[in-house]
Amino acid sequence: MKISTCTECACRRLPTSEAMRLLAAAGFAFVDYERPCSDYRAFGGLYAASETEFHAFFEQERDAMERAGIKACQAHAPFPTWTEDREEQEYMLRAIRRAVFAASVVGSPYLVIHPAMPAGWTPDPDPERTRKVNYEYFSRFLEAAHKHEVKLALENMPGRGVPCDTAEALSDYIDMMRDSYFCACMDTGHANMSGIACGEMAERLGHRLQVLHIHDNGGTADQHLAPYLGTVDWDAFLRALKHIDYPGALSFEATNSERVPAGLLPAAERYLYEIGLYFMQKFKKMVR
């Protein structure tokens, strides 16, 4: 099983080439490549670039990863995913299609996406309309996923009553697409904030679960802490992954390390890798 970490903390502080060397020195050979979502602004930023500039940027990113011996095992699409404003909605749709292409350029087999959330982070007053909105929207970039051979991993959201908050809700959205290029990304921090046991959620997602965002919190805020610094039951979670024969990477999204001094960033990334090794040791000893 691969051990991976998100690129956000290192890439915010360092040029990509230096960031990848730092992550490789920490032990990582795989990353959750987050540049496609880190420079997203409606009608601006990276997604306003020409096709030639956009392609060239991600070729340079891929080359920097390859020189460091790093591969992308997953990537993240821009978000928010959807808005009521028609013009911005079309721009977002184009951005996600371009993110699918970007994922293929850097060699990522998965692109994590968020659901459309018409009611924002408040409980959805019209779940049926929201389900229809998501079906129609997802259908519009599935062609790009097939063309570039990048699976779309739909992520669970934090809070109760929002789209994709539970394993059942997330599974329903995935199953309604009836497409092998749709799967689940489980965010452990989001599940914990929603009061859902991570082990139970992984079990219920079953074969749909192919991508992870691993981080911890105290159950009330999206703190993105390293495992064991919050309240997630990691033993139960690992047992569930073993039981469902989880095929993906153990990928960390513990971005709290962005707050450490620059001189401690290598140690912070190494600490995450050591947790990954510890997870692997426990995982191997568990019986399915």
Secondary structure by P-SEA (a helix, b strand, c coil): cbbbbbaaaaaacccaaaaaaaaaaaccccccccccccccccccccccccaaaaaaaaaaaaaaaaaacbbbcccccccccccccaaaaaaaaaaaaaaaaaaaaacccbbbbbccccccccccccaaaaaaaaaaaaaaaaaaaaaacbbbbbbbbcccccccccaaaaaaaaaaaccccbbbbbcaaaaaaacccaaaaaaaacccccccccccccccccccccccccccaaaaaaaaaaaacccccccccccccccccccaaaaaaaaaaaaaaaaaaaaaaccc
